[in-house]
Amino acid sequence: MHLGIDLGGTKIEAAILDAAGNFLFRERIATPQGDYPATLCAIQSLVSKAESALGQPVVAVGVGHPGSANPLDGRIRNANSTCLNGQTLQADLQALLQRPVKLANDADCLALSEATDGVARACASVFGVILGTGVGGGWVIHGQLHQGPNGLAGEWGHNPLPISSPEELPGPACYCGKKGCIEAWLSGPALVADYQRQTHDQTITDVPALVNAAAQGNHNAQQTLDRHTQRLARALATLINAVDPAAIVLGGGVSQRPGLINDLYAALPAHVFLPAGTPLQTKILLPAFGDSSGVRGAARLF
Ligand SMILES: [Zn+2]
């Protein structure tokens, strides 16, 4: 039995799947806030619970986590759960649990879950995108997660926004220290900030409110969503031109707005390197498993 752990900022979810993708075990607990040793112990308690519930040993544990592990020293970097940063999470968990542990970030888990038995299960190569608080990506080829020698595969969110107009330069500051990153334009907070910059209206403070305002006829809100779609199309076109995935799965809260997929199909051909009129073969999909993708992908890491 392989246990998947989705280590989030507010909850830790654990699951064991059968070969058909059904949950044999599933449990959620609150994440100990800002406490790394307590987080390790919480994961240990979930392993014990799974073994008691199913009466079998857990032979390996896959963990989906924020940020990424540096391949050189194993230390976690760029995690918004900051108590993880600088920690050797894989080595510490293996020492505590006395069994193999694999790590991946949340976008890796989305891509692996959807490529294995989700919406992209028939696709040979799958790029999973998370548009949420940040912008991440994960890359799965023939069912195998590809993380790369720098552990950077999928980190397209910190490329500059392509084909920027003069008004878009140098672009909003990103937490990574650069300006005009894709994440600084396309994340949920970035989308709302774009609206506020254009309108000086501070009453809309999250993506659902912005989408709702557009649906109610707020012209500026609709224009903000349209700009976001066009920018996303430019960013995805560079991915398609570089690696040409069979499918792109769009996860995260910002991907859930109505009409986005159709709008992207309309906007992409202008930026993809295909002769005019050639139909785009790339599948642009929404995830089959929504919020469960993290734990499902983690359970598929072995
Ligand atoms: Zn950045």
Residues whose N, C-alpha, C, O or C-beta is under 5 A from the ligand:
A	BS01	ZN	G157 H158 C174 C176 K178 C181
